[in-house]
Amino acid sequence: MVYSYQVVKFQTISFVQGTYWSQSVSDKGILYKSLKDPFSKLIVQSASGLKKLYRVPKDRTVVVTNDTVHFLGELA
């Protein structure tokens, strides 16, 4: 399974199964780390209202800055 790096502008973002993420703050933005094996999920809704579900591998970090999310993952 190949995961690709995503940079997505979003209107809302939902971290599915919230107990499977850790959260911290850095100078880059808000960091969420995927804790669930084999993956955690997040839903990104764009400004156009389109929603997409992504899977993020365990131990990968999602960076949220302003209205942009950066992460390694794949569409579910």
JOJO-V939692 format. One line per field, one symbol per residue. phi: phi as a letter, one per 40 degrees, with the letter a starting at -180 (. if undefined). psi: psi as a letter, one per 30 degrees, with the letter a starting at -180 (. if undefined). A space follows every 10 residues. Layout:
phi: ???
psi: ???
//
This chain:
phi: .bbbcbbbcb cbbbccfdcc bbbabbccic bbbcbcccab bbbbbcccgc bbbbbbcdgc bbbbbfbbbb abaacc
psi: kkklkkjkkl elkkjkiffg klklkaffak kkkkfkkfll lkkkklfffk kkkkkklkgk kkkjkcgkkk lkalk.
//
